[in-house]
Amino acid sequence: MHDVLKQRTLVVIKPDALMRALTGKIIQKIEDVGLKLIAVKMLKATTEQIMGHYPVTDEIWVRGLGEKTIKTFSDLGLNVKEKLGSDDTLVLGKQVVQKLAKHWQEGPVIIMIWEGPHAIEVVRKLRGVTTPLQAEPGSLLGDLSFDSQLIASHQGRAMKTFVHATGSQDESEREIKHWFGDMPELFDYYNRTDHFAMLA
């Protein structure tokens, strides 16, 4: 059973955030809510590392990306086959994966592990929904971006969602293992002084 007070989540600051000098704002927003940074590294991700981050061998997951693309285009009143050359969910999903890999390789990334109560849900809330245009005011994507599927597809790229936040406990464990190994060096032994007021 997982300790709800020490849940861990993986956060990736993507190249577009670094180019826009948003690293400090992203970290501060997560720190301000009370989570604890316990591991961090900066690197230039390889194609293999990026593909290992996503469950690209899971056809259902890949088709899910394609289904989201079709829904987004439908909501916008656009014909996905005319714009992207196919309406096959697997083909569209693979296109999304390729664009994601290219996006992640536009520069270095910062990979972090954060710990604290409800860490996964809290960081997802702070980040906002995946499409910046639809993200809530007050969230990172809602306040700091206007990007959308429409703009991204028109320019032949992935949406610039400058920060990745793990979506579930299983995903968190898989992603942390992928980027930090089976026995990562975690600096989880220090205490945040505000936790004495927040949790006591």
C-alpha positions in Angstrom: 0.0 0.0 0.0 1.3 3.4 -0.9 1.8 6.1 1.7 -0.7 8.9 0.6 1.5 11.5 2.3 4.6 10.4 0.2 3.1 9.8 -3.2 5.6 10.4 -6.0 5.1 11.9 -9.5 7.4 12.5 -12.5 7.5 15.9 -14.0 9.3 16.8 -17.3 10.1 20.4 -18.2 10.3 20.2 -22.0 12.6 22.1 -24.4 10.0 24.9 -25.2 9.8 25.7 -21.5 13.6 26.1 -21.3 13.6 28.2 -24.4 10.9 30.5 -22.8 12.7 30.6 -19.4 9.7 29.1 -17.6 11.7 26.6 -15.5 11.7 28.7 -12.4 7.9 29.4 -12.7 7.1 25.8 -13.1 9.2 24.7 -10.1 7.9 27.5 -7.9 4.3 26.6 -8.7 4.9 23.0 -7.6 6.9 24.1 -4.5 4.3 26.7 -3.5 1.6 24.1 -3.2 3.7 22.1 -0.7 5.4 19.3 -2.7 9.0 18.3 -2.2 11.6 17.9 -5.0 13.5 14.7 -4.3 15.4 14.1 -7.6 16.3 16.1 -10.7 18.5 15.8 -13.8 18.9 17.6 -17.1 19.7 15.9 -20.3 19.3 15.7 -24.1 16.8 12.9 -24.6 17.4 10.3 -27.3 14.7 8.9 -29.5 14.9 5.6 -27.6 14.5 7.4 -24.2 11.5 9.3 -25.5 9.9 6.2 -27.0 10.5 4.3 -23.8 8.7 7.1 -21.8 5.5 6.5 -23.7 3.8 3.0 -24.1 4.3 3.1 -27.8 4.0 -0.7 -28.2 0.5 -0.6 -26.7 -1.8 -0.4 -29.8 -4.7 0.6 -27.7 -2.8 3.6 -26.3 -1.6 4.6 -29.7 -5.1 4.4 -31.2 -6.3 6.5 -28.2 -4.0 9.3 -29.4 -5.6 9.0 -32.8 -9.1 9.0 -31.4 -8.3 12.2 -29.5 -7.1 13.8 -32.7 -10.2 12.8 -34.5 -12.4 14.2 -31.7 -10.5 17.5 -31.6 -10.9 18.0 -35.4 -14.5 17.0 -35.2 -15.1 19.5 -32.4 -13.5 22.2 -34.6 -15.7 21.2 -37.6 -12.7 20.0 -39.5 -12.1 16.9 -41.7 -9.1 15.1 -40.2 -8.5 13.1 -43.3 -8.2 16.2 -45.4 -5.9 17.8 -43.0 -3.7 14.9 -41.9 -4.1 12.4 -44.8 -5.8 9.7 -42.8 -8.7 8.9 -40.5 -7.2 5.6 -39.3 -6.7 5.9 -35.5 -3.5 3.9 -35.6 -2.0 5.9 -38.4 -3.0 9.2 -36.6 -1.6 7.9 -33.3 1.7 7.0 -34.8 1.9 10.5 -36.3 1.3 12.0 -32.9 4.1 9.9 -31.4 6.6 11.0 -34.1 5.7 14.6 -33.5 6.1 14.2 -29.8 9.6 12.7 -30.2 10.6 15.6 -32.4 9.2 18.1 -29.9 11.1 16.5 -27.0 14.4 16.7 -29.0 14.2 20.4 -29.8 16.6 21.0 -26.8 17.4 19.6 -23.3 14.8 18.5 -20.9 14.7 18.5 -17.1 13.3 15.4 -15.4 12.1 15.6 -11.8 10.5 13.5 -9.1 8.2 15.3 -6.7 6.8 13.9 -3.5 4.0 14.7 -1.2 0.3 14.2 -0.5 -1.7 13.5 -3.7 1.3 14.5 -5.7 0.1 13.1 -9.0 -3.3 14.7 -8.9 -2.0 18.0 -7.5 0.6 18.4 -10.3 -1.9 17.5 -13.0 -4.2 20.2 -11.6 -1.4 22.8 -11.5 -0.4 21.9 -15.1 -4.0 22.0 -16.5 -5.6 20.0 -19.2 -3.3 18.9 -22.0 -4.6 21.4 -24.7 -3.4 24.9 -23.6 -6.3 26.6 -25.3 -8.7 24.7 -23.0 -6.6 24.7 -19.9 -8.1 26.4 -16.8 -7.0 30.0 -15.9 -4.5 29.7 -13.0 -2.9 26.5 -14.4 0.5 26.5 -16.0 -0.8 25.7 -19.5 -3.8 28.0 -19.1 -1.8 31.0 -18.0 1.3 30.6 -20.1 0.2 29.2 -23.5 -2.4 29.6 -26.3 -1.5 26.5 -28.3 -4.1 24.1 -29.7 -4.5 21.0 -31.9 -5.6 23.3 -34.8 -2.5 25.4 -34.7 -0.2 22.4 -34.2 -1.7 20.4 -37.1 -1.6 23.5 -39.3 2.1 23.8 -38.6 2.8 20.0 -38.7 4.0 19.7 -35.2 3.1 18.5 -31.7 1.2 20.8 -29.4 3.7 22.8 -27.3 2.7 21.6 -23.8 5.9 22.6 -22.2 5.5 20.4 -19.1 4.7 16.7 -18.7 2.9 15.5 -15.6 2.3 11.8 -14.8 -1.3 10.7 -15.0 -1.6 7.8 -12.6 0.2 5.8 -9.9 1.1 3.0 -12.4 2.4 5.6 -14.9 4.4 7.3 -12.3 6.1 4.1 -11.2 6.9 3.2 -14.8 8.2 6.6 -15.8 10.3 7.0 -12.7 11.9 3.6 -13.3 12.4 4.5 -17.0 14.3 7.8 -16.3 16.0 7.0 -12.9 16.4 3.2 -12.9 15.4 0.6 -10.4 17.1 2.2 -7.4 17.2 5.9 -8.0 19.1 8.2 -5.7 16.3 10.1 -4.0 16.8 13.1 -1.6 13.6 12.4 0.3 15.0 12.6 3.8 14.7 16.3 4.3 11.6 17.9 5.8 9.7 20.9 4.5 9.1 23.1 7.5 5.7 24.2 6.3 4.5 20.6 6.5 4.4 20.9 10.3 1.7 23.5 9.9 0.0 21.9 6.9 -0.1 18.2 8.1 0.0 18.4 11.9 
